[in-house]
Amino acid sequence: MSKRTERLKKICNAQGVISALAIDQRGALKRMLGDDITAEQISEFKSLVSTILTPYASSILLDPEFGWAAAKVRDSESGLMMAYEKTGYDKTAVGRFPDLIDDVSVLRLKEKGADAVKLLLYVDVDEPDCINDRKKAFVERIASECKAEEMPLFLEILTYDANVEDEKAYAKLKPRKVIEAMRSYADPKYGVDVFKVEVPVNMKYVEGFAEGEALYSQQQAAEYFAAQSAVSELPFIFLSAGVSAALFQQTLVFAKQAGSNYNGVLCGRATWADGAKIYKAQGKDASIEWLKTEGIKNIQELDAVLQQNATPIKF
């Protein structure tokens, strides 16, 4: 078994399913915790999440800026993924181009104990080739680095439309955007070991889940899930995209019933978001209490859903 495969197995549970916890948020977490939050407090909150919740997760995704302390206190059986990109994207240029953290390399992440590298990429498949080709070259460089260091590459794709910002309007475009973005990066030259992706619909607009007007019937939504799963034989996992724990769990059951062979999740805010609010409003001790009760409950319920619905990775 190659070193790369050995490391990938560390990210999975014993069944080969990825039940990973994500708290690599930086800009988003700062906004949740407040403008006056310090770097030490961000690191402390990540460490609380890691200490309390990683015993119930196959692995954790952290970031090099604020996450090394949290990495050190994770459960000994929990694998470690580290983000490689800077938070956000270049807002001075058209195209939402990514950038890498200045003092980080795949080699350095490996030497500090990471088992895998995560790269976030914003993709609009309908933007000009000059934009998308630049992003593809960027991923190719990271892929070469990961190959040299025998490190698994998790490619996180967040889709958008350069001309549409309204959530409801974008919901109609999202299925094709998500499916075609995955198709674009499934080519072996991009070195992807696992895709971390959005579900192909906005579940808030699916018949039976929608609070208001439904934009997709359940049959249409199911067809989109099946089409996404058929794009590639590469493993793929779902991100929670900040929805509630209950809706995310319902989504995973729906995906399985639709024929999606997803291999797990990287779940962030759906697990710990309320703990961040409590940390901000009531302090560390109250946040610890929430994580030990509701946080553990969230992750255990999610794991139970995964055991019934996720497809193990075949090594």
Disulfide bonds with the S-S distance in Angstrom:
none
